[in-house]
Amino acid sequence: MRTHLINRFNAYKSGNKLIGVAGELTMPEVTNLTDTREGAGTGGNMAMPVVGLIEDMELEVAFMSLCEDVFSVMDPTETADLSFNGALQGTDPGTGAVKYQQLAISVRGIVKKFTPGTLKAGAKMDSRVTLGLSYFKVVIDGKVMLEIDRFNGVYTINGRDVMAEVRNMC
């Protein structure tokens, strides 16, 4: 199946559904830390990723307006445990039929930024909360496509934990 859009999604905090509050989700960028390899035989400088070490990850959740759910993820002394479950819609390339795949995003993090939004009669406020993530997981149709657990040294890509060998050595 070739997917091309999110049909719908729901937001959850610690397993409890947050009905109608999340309007949009900006997922984190995953950028590997790198070090420069240089010297004889390298043909110059070359940035090499340090496997399993990444730059800071941020997730931004846009809420339609200020509500208790916005403030429930803002305590900087607690980790926010959020999940987003949705349906990817796509097309079967052989038949042209519409098909769906389950998408599950799980994150844990601490609030870094809060934007209350704007006040305008008859309009959404567009409040936003940005979390600094310690955990990020993407599952499609039950298969772990990406899992980064910074505190436990887990870095899984396409179902393969590329840090397992390193964890066993340390």
C-alpha positions in Angstrom: 0.0 0.0 0.0 1.2 3.5 -0.8 0.1 5.9 2.0 -0.6 9.5 1.3 -2.4 11.1 4.3 -3.6 10.8 7.9 -7.3 10.1 7.8 -7.8 10.8 11.5 -5.9 10.7 14.8 -6.6 10.9 18.5 -4.3 12.2 21.3 -3.9 10.5 24.7 -2.1 11.4 27.9 -1.1 8.5 30.1 -3.7 6.4 28.2 -6.6 8.8 28.7 -8.1 10.2 25.5 -7.9 14.0 25.1 -11.0 14.6 23.0 -10.9 17.3 20.4 -8.0 19.2 21.9 -5.0 18.4 19.6 -5.3 20.1 16.3 -1.9 19.3 14.9 1.3 17.6 15.8 4.8 18.5 14.6 6.9 15.5 15.1 10.6 15.7 16.1 13.5 15.9 13.7 16.0 13.1 14.4 19.6 14.3 13.7 22.5 12.1 14.5 25.5 13.6 16.3 28.5 13.5 14.1 32.3 13.6 14.4 34.7 14.5 11.7 36.9 11.8 10.2 40.0 13.1 8.6 43.5 12.1 7.8 45.4 9.9 5.3 43.1 7.8 3.0 39.9 9.7 3.7 40.0 12.1 0.8 39.4 15.1 3.1 37.1 15.6 6.0 34.0 13.4 6.4 31.2 13.8 8.9 30.5 10.4 10.5 27.4 9.7 12.6 27.9 8.5 16.1 25.4 5.6 16.1 22.8 6.0 18.8 23.7 9.5 19.8 21.3 12.2 18.6 20.7 15.9 18.9 17.9 17.3 21.0 14.4 16.2 19.8 11.4 18.4 20.1 7.7 17.7 19.6 5.2 20.5 19.2 1.5 19.9 20.0 -1.0 22.5 18.7 -4.1 22.7 20.8 -7.3 24.4 19.5 -7.6 26.5 22.7 -6.4 26.8 26.3 -7.9 24.0 28.4 -7.0 21.9 31.3 -5.4 19.3 29.0 -2.8 21.9 27.8 -1.7 22.6 31.4 -1.7 18.9 32.3 1.5 18.4 30.2 3.2 21.6 31.4 4.6 20.6 34.8 8.4 20.8 34.3 9.0 18.4 37.2 7.0 15.6 35.5 7.5 13.7 32.3 4.5 14.0 29.9 3.6 10.6 28.5 1.7 11.2 25.3 0.5 8.9 22.5 -1.2 9.6 19.2 -3.1 6.9 17.4 -4.3 7.4 13.8 -5.1 5.9 10.5 -2.8 6.2 7.5 -4.9 6.2 4.3 -3.4 5.0 1.1 -4.1 3.2 -2.2 -3.5 -0.4 -3.2 -1.3 0.0 -6.3 -2.7 -3.1 -7.9 -6.4 -2.4 -7.5 -6.6 1.3 -6.7 -8.7 0.5 -3.7 -8.5 2.7 -0.6 -6.7 0.9 2.3 -5.7 1.9 5.8 -2.7 1.2 8.1 -2.6 1.9 11.9 -0.2 4.5 13.0 0.9 4.9 16.7 3.3 7.6 17.9 4.5 7.5 21.6 6.5 10.2 23.2 7.8 11.1 26.7 9.3 14.5 27.4 9.3 17.6 29.5 7.8 21.0 28.5 10.3 23.4 26.9 8.0 26.0 25.6 4.4 27.2 26.0 2.7 29.5 23.5 -0.8 30.5 24.8 -1.9 31.6 21.3 -4.2 34.4 20.2 -7.6 35.7 21.3 -10.0 36.4 18.5 -13.8 36.2 18.6 -15.0 33.1 16.8 -11.6 31.6 16.2 -9.3 29.0 17.6 -6.5 30.1 19.9 -3.8 28.0 18.4 -2.1 27.3 21.7 1.1 25.3 21.5 3.3 23.2 23.8 6.8 22.1 22.9 8.3 19.1 24.6 12.0 18.1 24.8 11.8 14.4 24.2 13.6 11.6 26.0 11.5 8.9 24.2 10.1 8.7 20.6 8.5 5.7 19.0 6.7 5.2 15.7 4.7 2.0 15.0 3.0 1.2 11.7 0.6 -1.8 11.6 2.2 -3.2 14.7 5.8 -3.0 13.4 8.3 -0.8 15.3 9.7 1.5 12.6 11.6 3.8 15.0 12.2 3.8 18.7 14.6 6.1 20.5 14.9 5.7 24.3 17.6 8.1 25.3 17.8 7.0 28.9 18.0 3.3 28.1 20.3 3.4 25.1 17.6 2.0 22.7 17.8 3.0 19.0 15.6 0.8 16.8 15.2 1.3 13.1 12.8 -0.8 11.0 12.5 -3.4 13.8 16.2 -3.7 14.4 17.8 -2.4 17.7 21.1 -1.1 16.3 22.4 -0.3 19.8 21.9 -3.8 21.3 25.5 -4.8 20.8 26.8 -1.6 22.3 24.5 -2.0 25.4 25.8 -5.5 25.9 29.3 -4.3 26.0 28.8 -1.5 28.6 
